[in-house]
Amino acid sequence: MKEASGELSMTLIVIVAAGVILALFMAFREPIMNAISSKWGEWTGNDMTPTNMIVKDYNL
């Protein structure tokens, strides 16, 4: 029984840690995307901000 509770607590720690990492990523997602978009535009000369990005619908 002691081993089972140890495995349960370790599983819970991993799930909570994954949730914290995901929450941090989601909190900083917008600034990261904006930084990547602005740098991409500098490198290619295209304005690739999220509002100007167009995804074409290709019928395959």
GUZA-586190 format. One record per residue (C-alpha): x, z, y. Coordinates in pm, 1 decimal, always signed. Example, Ala and Ser with C-alpha at 12.3 -4.5 7.8 and 13.67 -1.06 7.14 Angstrom:
<recs>
<rec <+1230.0, +780.0, -450.0>> <rec <+1367.0, +714.0, -106.0>> 
</recs>
This chain:
<recs>
<rec <+0.0, +0.0, +0.0>> <rec <+289.1, +75.3, +235.0>> <rec <+432.3, -275.5, +190.7>> <rec <+95.7, -435.0, +264.5>> <rec <+54.7, -247.1, +591.8>> <rec <+410.8, -339.6, +690.7>> <rec <+339.8, -707.0, +631.8>> <rec <+13.4, -680.3, +823.7>> <rec <+180.6, -520.9, +1124.2>> <rec <+459.9, -781.6, +1122.1>> <rec <+200.4, -1060.9, +1106.8>> <rec <+16.4, -904.9, +1398.0>> <rec <+338.8, -883.3, +1601.2>> <rec <+411.0, -1252.2, +1536.7>> <rec <+56.7, -1354.8, +1637.2>> <rec <+71.1, -1148.9, +1957.6>> <rec <+416.4, -1286.2, +2044.6>> <rec <+297.0, -1643.9, +1990.4>> <rec <-1.6, -1573.6, +2215.2>> <rec <+221.5, -1437.5, +2491.7>> <rec <+451.4, -1739.1, +2472.8>> <rec <+153.2, -1975.5, +2482.8>> <rec <+3.9, -1788.9, +2780.6>> <rec <+334.1, -1815.4, +2971.2>> <rec <+357.5, -2185.2, +2894.2>> <rec <+1.4, -2246.4, +3013.8>> <rec <+66.0, -2045.3, +3332.2>> <rec <+367.0, -2259.8, +3423.8>> <rec <+235.7, -2591.4, +3286.8>> <rec <+115.8, -2731.4, +3619.5>> <rec <+442.0, -2675.3, +3815.2>> <rec <+644.0, -2817.0, +3526.4>> <rec <+424.0, -3127.5, +3504.1>> <rec <+443.3, -3180.5, +3881.0>> <rec <+822.7, -3148.4, +3878.4>> <rec <+855.0, -3396.1, +3592.4>> <rec <+616.2, -3639.7, +3762.4>> <rec <+802.2, -3629.8, +4093.2>> <rec <+1141.0, -3678.0, +3924.8>> <rec <+1001.0, -3961.8, +3713.8>> <rec <+885.6, -4135.7, +4030.3>> <rec <+1230.2, -4098.3, +4185.6>> <rec <+1397.8, -4251.7, +3880.4>> <rec <+1156.7, -4541.8, +3830.6>> <rec <+1028.4, -4597.8, +4183.4>> <rec <+671.5, -4548.7, +4060.0>> <rec <+435.9, -4278.8, +4179.8>> <rec <+350.7, -4105.7, +3853.1>> <rec <+172.0, -3801.4, +3990.9>> <rec <-115.7, -3697.6, +3764.2>> <rec <-375.1, -3832.5, +4009.9>> <rec <-216.6, -4178.8, +4012.7>> <rec <-146.9, -4215.7, +3642.8>> <rec <-369.4, -4473.7, +3476.6>> <rec <-404.2, -4490.0, +3102.4>> <rec <-511.1, -4829.7, +2984.1>> <rec <-765.8, -4851.5, +2707.1>> <rec <-617.3, -5075.4, +2444.9>> <rec <-855.4, -5196.3, +2178.5>> <rec <-649.6, -5221.5, +1865.6>> 
</recs>
